[in-house]
């Protein structure tokens, strides 16, 4: 699957909930290249994603700019993920994701949420602005071992944005 050189701008205040600009399921070798996404159809405080993926192996995102009210990536079962030179406001994997690498990316204004993700999560040369870089919650009530690495990253926090932590881990039993 290849999405390349796509630009999407959505209108605001649509009243839509649970939208997905791109929904990809049960696929391998999914590549995003040179995408620009401004918004999803969902209103403020209503969930919806630019990219909704489930059961995807080997996802590469290169030069993706995406910003939305709720967030950009909402995924399950993503394995072998590489983000390079992306600028996004949220990346989520739930339900048994594995091995995620982000290089030279900018993350801003929301958070990355990982639940039941194992293997390695690596951030190299990334910048986090008013952003919770690693949020681990107990979605699906499954706890698996994971190694999280930050290599040469920059964290910028504006006190007006009320970011209270750079990482957030909760709901774990041990």
C-alpha positions in Angstrom: 0.0 0.0 0.0 1.5 3.4 -1.0 0.0 6.8 -0.2 2.2 9.5 -1.7 2.0 13.3 -2.3 -1.5 13.7 -0.8 -2.8 16.8 0.9 -6.1 16.8 2.9 -7.7 19.8 4.7 -11.0 19.2 6.4 -13.7 21.7 7.4 -14.2 22.3 11.1 -17.4 22.0 13.2 -18.9 19.1 11.1 -20.6 17.3 14.0 -19.0 14.0 12.9 -17.5 11.5 15.3 -15.3 8.5 14.8 -14.1 9.5 11.3 -11.1 8.0 9.6 -9.5 9.7 6.6 -7.6 6.6 5.7 -8.4 3.2 7.0 -6.0 0.3 6.3 -6.4 -3.2 7.6 -4.7 -6.6 7.3 -1.9 -5.3 5.2 1.9 -5.5 4.9 4.4 -2.9 3.5 2.3 0.2 4.1 4.2 3.4 3.1 3.2 7.0 3.5 5.3 9.6 1.8 5.0 13.3 1.5 1.5 13.6 3.1 0.0 16.8 4.5 -3.1 16.4 6.7 -4.8 19.3 8.3 -7.6 18.1 10.5 -10.0 15.3 10.5 -13.8 15.7 10.3 -14.3 15.1 14.0 -15.0 18.1 16.2 -13.0 19.2 19.2 -13.2 16.6 21.9 -14.6 14.0 19.6 -12.5 11.1 18.4 -11.5 10.5 14.9 -8.1 9.9 13.2 -6.3 10.7 10.0 -4.9 7.2 9.9 -6.7 4.2 11.3 -4.8 1.0 10.8 -5.3 -2.5 12.2 -3.1 -5.6 11.7 -0.4 -3.9 9.7 3.2 -5.2 9.4 6.0 -3.0 8.2 4.7 0.6 8.1 7.0 3.4 6.9 6.0 7.1 7.2 8.4 9.5 5.6 7.8 13.3 5.6 4.3 13.2 7.0 2.8 16.4 8.4 -0.5 15.7 10.2 -2.4 17.7 12.8 -5.9 17.0 14.0 -8.1 17.9 17.0 -8.2 14.4 18.5 -5.0 13.0 16.9 -3.4 11.5 13.8 -2.7 7.8 14.3 -5.2 5.5 15.9 -4.0 1.9 15.4 -4.0 -1.6 16.6 -1.6 -4.5 16.0 1.1 -2.4 14.2 4.4 -4.2 13.9 7.7 -2.9 12.6 6.9 0.8 12.3 9.3 3.5 11.2 8.5 7.3 11.2 11.1 9.5 9.6 11.0 13.3 9.3 7.4 13.5 10.4 5.6 16.3 12.2 2.5 14.9 14.0 0.4 15.6 17.1 -0.4 12.1 18.1 0.7 8.5 17.5 -1.2 5.6 19.2 -0.7 1.9 19.0 -3.0 -0.3 21.1 -3.4 -4.1 21.3 -0.1 -5.8 20.6 2.0 -3.4 18.6 5.7 -4.1 18.3 8.9 -2.3 17.5 8.5 1.4 16.7 11.3 3.7 15.6 10.9 7.5 15.1 13.8 9.5 13.6 14.1 13.2 13.2 10.5 13.7 14.0 8.6 16.6 15.6 5.7 15.7 18.0 3.6 18.5 19.3 0.7 19.4 21.5 -0.8 16.0 22.5 0.8 12.7 23.3 2.0 9.3 22.0 0.0 6.5 23.6 1.2 2.9 23.6 -0.8 0.0 25.1 0.2 -3.6 25.0 3.2 -2.7 22.8 6.3 -4.8 23.2 9.8 -5.0 21.8 11.4 -1.6 21.4 10.2 2.0 21.1 13.0 4.2 20.0 13.0 8.0 19.5 16.2 9.3 17.8 16.8 13.0 17.2 13.2 13.9 17.9 11.7 17.1 19.3 8.7 17.0 21.6 7.0 20.4 22.1 4.3 20.6 24.7 3.9 16.8 24.3 3.8 13.7 26.5 6.4 11.6 24.6 5.4 8.2 26.0 2.1 7.5 27.6 1.4 3.9 28.6 -2.1 3.1 29.8 -3.8 -0.2 30.6 -6.0 -0.4 27.5 -7.0 -4.0 26.8 -5.7 -4.9 30.3 -2.6 -6.5 28.9 0.9 -5.7 30.2 3.9 -6.7 28.2 7.6 -5.8 28.5 8.9 -2.9 26.4 12.1 -1.0 26.1 11.7 2.7 25.5 14.8 4.7 24.3 15.3 8.4 23.8 18.5 9.2 21.9 19.5 12.9 21.4 16.0 14.2 21.8 14.8 17.7 22.8 11.9 18.4 25.1 10.3 21.9 25.0 7.5 22.7 27.5 5.5 25.9 27.5 4.0 26.3 31.0 0.8 27.7 29.5 0.0 24.4 27.8 -0.2 22.6 31.2 1.9 19.6 30.2 2.6 17.9 33.6 5.0 15.2 32.5 7.2 14.0 29.7 6.2 10.5 30.2 3.1 9.0 31.8 2.6 5.5 32.9 -0.4 4.3 34.9 -2.7 1.5 35.6 0.1 -1.1 35.7 -0.2 -3.8 38.4 3.6 -4.3 38.8 
